[in-house]
């Protein structure tokens, strides 16, 4: 049988199954809430749209709260629904590319199971969303690490500005200019939000909730005490920055220790077996030649 005809027939059958499934889903009986809605008072009716296809696809990878937190920690402006839509599109793209490769190989004469290849393309396509989610987690982890390592310098700059007689907002602006990097963007966002819509305390609290770092939360609590109650916290910030520097040093030592352990993996599983093989191969070869 011609492979092209088989591919066309399979595509037509799949399209027919999708059309039938859509017709059945559209003609099914309405839910109890929809049927009772005309008979209930308007004060008891809560209109809520169902989840979109992107939200349904994204539930396989993480819940909405976790995904929103990862996007905020990674410094990305997209919403959870947009991220899920990208994951679904990547699944479709990888699945379509793998299925097309199976069809082309089958048309070229390769001995492949056509149905098995198309079924495997669906599972291979899941690698796209999984890789995107892993990349997002790595971005969030790296950005949190960079913010945590840069926090001692920011705390020191804010304490120096407060000792010089500056207000908290001016101290944050000076720290944003001197810190640079990720902290500059975060502090500029705090000051802009405090100027436009919210108070400075609310903007700081939103930053702490967005970053979700314990040391940043303590830093924000100290700044809120200075802003709301007028407590002199310059000395507290200086001692806090010293503690943060020692904690950052411990984090770097822990990361270096993990890197050393990872460096042993190629040595144990690649270099050592090759050395053992080179050491024992001449003896084994000699024994084979001496045997009758």
C-alpha positions in Angstrom: 0.0 0.0 0.0 1.2 3.5 -0.8 2.5 5.2 2.4 1.2 8.6 1.2 -2.3 7.2 0.9 -2.0 5.7 4.4 -0.9 9.0 5.8 -3.8 10.9 4.1 -6.3 8.3 5.3 -5.0 8.5 8.8 -5.2 12.3 8.8 -8.7 12.2 7.5 -9.7 9.6 10.1 -8.2 11.7 12.9 -10.0 14.8 11.7 -13.3 12.9 11.6 -12.7 11.7 15.1 -12.0 15.3 16.3 -15.1 16.6 14.5 -17.3 13.9 16.1 -15.8 14.6 19.6 -16.5 18.3 19.1 -20.1 17.6 18.0 -20.7 15.3 21.0 -19.2 17.9 23.4 -21.3 20.6 22.0 -24.6 18.6 22.1 -24.2 17.2 25.6 -26.6 18.2 28.4 -26.0 21.4 30.3 -24.7 21.2 33.8 -27.0 21.6 36.9 -25.7 25.1 37.6 -26.6 26.3 34.1 -30.1 24.7 34.2 -30.8 26.2 37.7 -29.5 29.7 36.8 -32.8 31.1 35.4 -34.7 30.1 38.6 -32.3 31.6 41.1 -32.1 35.2 42.3 -29.5 37.4 40.6 -27.7 37.8 44.0 -27.1 34.1 44.2 -25.9 33.7 40.7 -22.1 33.7 40.2 -21.1 33.9 36.6 -17.7 32.3 36.0 -16.3 31.3 32.7 -14.8 27.8 32.4 -11.0 27.3 32.2 -9.5 27.8 28.8 -7.6 25.2 26.9 -4.3 26.7 27.9 -5.2 26.6 31.6 -6.3 22.9 31.2 -3.1 22.0 29.5 -1.0 23.9 32.1 -2.5 22.0 35.0 -0.4 19.0 34.0 2.8 20.9 34.9 2.1 23.1 37.9 -0.7 24.9 39.6 -1.5 28.5 38.8 -0.1 30.0 42.1 3.3 28.2 41.7 3.5 29.2 38.0 2.7 32.8 38.9 5.4 32.8 41.6 8.0 31.4 39.2 7.2 34.0 36.6 7.5 36.8 39.1 10.8 35.4 40.6 12.2 35.0 37.1 11.4 38.7 36.3 9.1 37.9 33.4 6.1 40.1 32.7 3.9 37.4 31.1 0.9 35.9 32.9 0.3 32.3 33.9 -2.2 31.9 31.0 0.3 33.2 28.5 3.0 30.8 29.8 0.5 27.9 29.6 -0.4 28.8 26.1 3.3 28.8 25.1 3.6 25.4 26.7 0.6 24.0 24.8 1.9 25.5 21.5 5.4 23.9 22.1 3.7 20.5 22.7 1.8 20.8 19.4 4.9 22.0 17.6 7.1 19.2 18.8 4.4 16.6 18.3 3.8 17.8 14.7 7.5 17.9 13.9 8.0 14.3 15.2 4.9 13.1 13.4 6.0 14.7 10.1 9.4 13.0 10.5 7.7 9.7 11.0 5.6 10.2 7.9 8.6 11.2 5.8 10.7 8.3 6.9 7.8 5.9 6.2 7.3 7.5 2.7 11.1 7.0 2.1 10.8 3.3 2.7 11.9 3.0 6.3 10.4 0.1 8.2 8.6 2.0 10.9 5.3 1.3 12.6 3.1 4.1 11.4 0.6 4.0 14.2 3.2 3.5 16.8 5.3 6.5 15.5 2.3 8.8 15.6 1.4 7.6 19.1 5.0 8.1 20.2 5.0 11.7 18.8 2.4 12.7 21.4 4.6 11.5 24.2 7.7 13.0 22.7 5.8 16.3 22.3 5.6 16.5 26.1 9.3 17.3 26.1 8.6 20.8 24.9 6.5 22.0 27.9 8.7 20.1 30.3 11.8 21.8 29.0 10.1 25.2 29.1 9.0 24.6 32.7 12.5 23.5 33.7 14.0 26.5 32.0 11.6 28.8 33.9 12.6 27.1 37.2 16.3 27.6 36.4 15.7 31.2 35.6 13.8 31.8 38.9 16.5 30.0 40.9 19.4 31.9 39.3 17.6 35.3 39.7 16.8 34.6 43.4 20.4 33.6 44.0 21.7 36.8 42.3 19.2 38.9 44.4 20.2 37.2 47.6 23.9 37.7 46.9 23.4 41.4 46.1 21.2 42.1 49.1 24.1 42.9 51.5 25.3 45.7 49.2 21.8 47.1 48.9 21.3 47.0 52.7 24.5 48.8 53.2 23.7 51.5 50.7 20.2 52.1 52.2 21.7 52.3 55.8 24.3 54.8 54.6 21.6 57.0 53.0 19.4 56.8 56.1 22.3 57.8 58.3 23.0 60.8 56.0 19.5 62.0 56.7 17.7 60.9 53.5 14.1 59.7 53.5 13.4 56.1 52.9 12.2 56.7 49.3 15.3 58.8 48.5 17.5 56.0 50.2 15.9 53.4 47.9 16.5 55.6 44.9 20.2 56.0 45.8 20.5 52.3 46.4 18.9 51.6 43.0 21.5 53.8 41.3 24.4 52.3 43.2 23.4 48.6 43.2 22.7 47.9 39.5 21.7 44.6 38.0 18.6 42.9 39.2 18.2 45.0 42.3 18.2 48.2 40.3 15.1 47.0 38.4 13.3 45.9 41.6 14.0 49.1 43.5 13.0 51.3 40.6 9.8 49.3 40.3 9.1 49.9 44.0 9.7 53.6 43.8 7.6 54.0 40.6 4.7 52.0 42.2 5.0 54.1 45.3 4.7 57.3 43.2 1.9 56.1 41.0 -0.7 54.0 42.8 0.3 52.4 46.1 2.1 53.5 49.3 5.8 52.8 49.8 5.0 50.1 52.4 2.6 48.3 50.1 5.1 48.4 47.3 7.8 47.0 49.5 5.4 44.3 50.7 4.6 43.4 47.1 8.3 43.1 46.3 8.9 40.7 49.2 5.9 38.6 48.2 7.0 38.6 44.5 10.6 37.6 45.2 9.7 35.1 48.0 13.2 35.2 49.6 13.5 35.0 53.4 16.3 37.5 53.7 14.5 40.0 51.5 11.4 39.6 53.7 13.4 40.5 56.8 15.0 43.4 54.9 11.5 44.7 53.9 10.2 44.3 57.5 13.1 46.5 58.8 12.3 49.1 56.1 8.6 49.1 57.0 9.5 49.7 60.6 11.5 52.7 59.6 8.8 54.0 57.3 5.7 53.5 59.4 6.9 54.0 63.0 10.0 56.1 62.5 12.3 53.5 64.1 16.0 54.2 63.5 17.1 51.0 61.6 20.4 52.1 60.2 22.3 50.0 62.8 20.0 47.1 62.3 20.6 47.2 58.5 24.3 47.3 59.0 24.3 44.2 61.2 21.8 42.6 58.8 24.2 43.2 55.9 27.0 41.6 57.8 24.9 38.6 58.5 23.8 38.5 54.9 27.5 38.5 53.7 28.3 35.6 55.9 25.2 33.7 54.7 26.2 34.5 51.1 29.7 33.1 51.7 28.1 29.9 53.1 25.9 29.6 50.1 28.9 30.0 47.7 30.8 27.4 49.7 27.8 25.0 49.5 27.5 25.6 45.7 31.3 24.9 45.3 30.9 21.7 47.2 28.1 20.5 45.0 30.1 21.4 42.0 33.0 19.3 43.2 30.7 16.3 43.7 29.3 16.8 40.2 32.8 16.8 38.8 33.4 13.3 40.2 30.6 11.9 38.0 32.5 11.8 34.7 35.6 10.7 36.5 33.9 7.7 38.2 31.6 6.7 35.3 33.8 7.5 32.2 37.5 7.9 33.0 37.8 5.2 35.6 36.1 2.4 33.6 38.3 3.3 30.6 41.5 3.1 32.7 40.4 -0.3 34.1 39.7 -1.6 30.6 43.1 -0.5 29.4 44.8 -2.1 32.4 43.0 -5.5 32.2 42.7 -5.8 28.4 46.3 -6.9 27.7 46.1 -9.6 30.5 42.8 -10.9 29.2 44.2 -11.0 25.7 47.3 -12.9 26.8 45.2 -15.5 28.7 43.0 -16.0 25.6 46.2 -16.6 23.5 47.6 -19.1 26.0 44.4 -21.1 26.3 44.2 -24.1 23.9 
